Amino acid sequence: MERTESTQDTTAFNMPDWMQIQFADQKREFNKRPTKIGRRSLSRSISQSSTDSYSSAASYTDSSDDETSPRDKQQKNSKGSSDFCVKNIKQAEFGRREIEIAEQEMPALMALRKRAQGEKPLAGAKIVGCTHITAQTAVLIETLGALGAQCRWAACNIYSTLNEVAAALAENGVAVFSWKGESEDDFWWCIDRCVNVEGWQPNMILDDGGDLTHWIYKKYPNMFKKIKGIVEESVTGVHRLYQLSKAGKLCVPAMNVNDSVTKQKFDNLYCCRESILDGLKRTTDMMFGGKQVVVCGYGEVGKGCCAALKAMGSIVYVTEIDPICALQACMDGFRLVKLNEVIRQVDIVITCTGNKNVVTREHLDRMKNGCIVCNMGHSNTEIDVASLRTPELTWERVRSQVDHVIWPDGKRMVLLAEGRLLNLSCSTVPTFVLSITATTQALALIELYNAPEGRYKQDVYLLPKKMDEYVASLHLPTFDAHLTELSDEQAKYLGLNKNGPFKPNYYRY
Ligand SMILES: NC(=O)c1ccc[n+]([C@@H]2O[C@H](COP(=O)([O-])OP(=O)(O)OC[C@H]3O[C@@H](n4cnc5c(N)ncnc54)[C@H](O)[C@@H]3O)[C@@H](O)[C@H]2O)c1
């Protein structure tokens, strides 16, 4: 991705008192592990592009029998407001329970609500948002409300809205316009209903995928006179912002939360470390111990997959093109091989390169009977699935997201999610991971809304390092972790401020 590097000077950046990292001897508000009653993640990652068409997970209420479009229904919440459009406002109670479950795994947002009490750093903020509407996003939206903002919200994906959660938000007074299974026309109508309101103009944008930003640019460019900033979360949306910036058309500051360090580490390394096993298990019921696995690519995602499989007793091989990552794989105890060398013997092949045609038809032809093939990278071209659509091969759908591809000699290959991202297609993403992203979004909004004139220009910025550190620090109490405080002498020795930032921007973690 091409980008203009922001020139932010994080050393000059000051955070308000309530937003300081708390050390071990300071009062902790959230030092207990949350009780995990009935914990289940109800959504896929909120970090995916708006074009993903995964189906969202379980819903208590099956509303498929009600075919009336929400646009044709007259609904009011219990306070008499009808400034929303959801599938069925009566589902609000179920949605509220889901939001309460999510709150327990989103300690940082709950801490923000407590710490900022009284200060209302978003007082006067009018935020228009376009994200997946899930229990986790609801915790974010209600946190923004608790910090003083007025919010209007639409979905960034036509399939991912949890109807009962949207209903709970509407019942709580949020102007939410979204339901699962919107048409394309509905999608833009919902966005427009959030923006085009008499007597209300947004002054902040929170976007996931760039569609909302694009709509305002196209239809209501004058609104940018009042807008203080855009916070964008997805790779796609960030890419669009950098293009606007390069063309000199970006007219407000924008914060790229996708590339903040904490988000990257959690989404790529830790999330994949957990969800690779979940995705494989749900689709194949397989046992991992003793299985031979080859992981293509030893970047953040590959490292997570390898660590999880090694811990389960699998024999893990790695392929790499980059000698640095290759050496890391060797030092971590994995055999570095070329795919050709192990393709006949492995039980599982996992791609995580972000590249194309990593597993070719030639590799697929040579695999042994029963080999499982899946992809954890962004693109569905890492495995050359198209090459398997030939007359001599038979495809058999054995389960949702599981195909057997059968060769003329009877050999079967097990293909998961047709080569699309395994974890997003076949498993869930832990709420705790989403908590990192949501906290980063909230802090980016607070920062852009409160920044003094001139701190940010019409450019794309990364979250200041100090705030990234703050996001991490807000999640530490969940583990009863005690952070060491620098002594004055040590801080002087290292040339650091005692309250951070603790690393230069180029530090790689
Ligand atoms: N599944 C998920 O939830 C999830 C989460 C985050 C990112 N991703 C996606 O996963 C992919 C990898 O992300 P990352 O953060 O690990 O990226 P990364 O750049 O850190 O790692 C990719 C690695 O693959 C190596 N590589 C490239 N071509 C190769 C080839 N032909 N053979 C072997 N190795 C090769 C690169 O050298 C690199 O080390 C990206 O497409 C990313 O968008 C997926």
The ligand as an ORCA input file, in Angstrom:
! r2SCAN-3c Opt
* xyz 0 1
  N      -6.927    -14.232      8.880
  C      -6.910    -13.083      9.510
  O      -7.670    -12.843     10.459
  C      -5.907    -12.060      9.115
  C      -5.565    -11.052     10.029
  C      -4.634    -10.120      9.636
  C      -4.067    -10.176      8.373
  N      -4.443    -11.161      7.492
  C      -3.871    -11.295      6.143
  O      -2.884    -12.338      6.181
  C      -1.847    -12.060      5.230
  C      -0.505    -12.059      5.955
  O      -0.497    -11.034      6.915
  P       0.830    -10.775      7.793
  O       0.508     -9.685      8.727
  O       1.354    -12.065      8.315
  O       1.791    -10.228      6.636
  P       3.372    -10.274      6.622
  O       3.812     -9.434      5.487
  O       3.892    -10.000      7.988
  O       3.704    -11.821      6.302
  C       3.582    -12.440      5.059
  C       4.831    -13.281      4.849
  O       4.671    -14.090      3.694
  C       5.930    -14.155      3.044
  N       5.698    -14.556      1.648
  C       5.311    -13.804      0.587
  N       5.216    -14.561     -0.520
  C       5.546    -15.818     -0.161
  C       5.607    -17.052     -0.847
  N       5.347    -17.138     -2.163
  N       5.967    -18.149     -0.168
  C       6.255    -18.097      1.147
  N       6.214    -16.954      1.869
  C       5.853    -15.826      1.214
  C       6.506    -12.767      3.207
  O       7.908    -12.761      3.068
  C       6.073    -12.414      4.621
  O       7.051    -12.719      5.587
  C      -2.204    -10.719      4.614
  O      -2.886    -10.971      3.412
  C      -3.144    -10.082      5.635
  O      -4.036     -9.173      5.038
  C      -5.323    -12.107      7.869
*
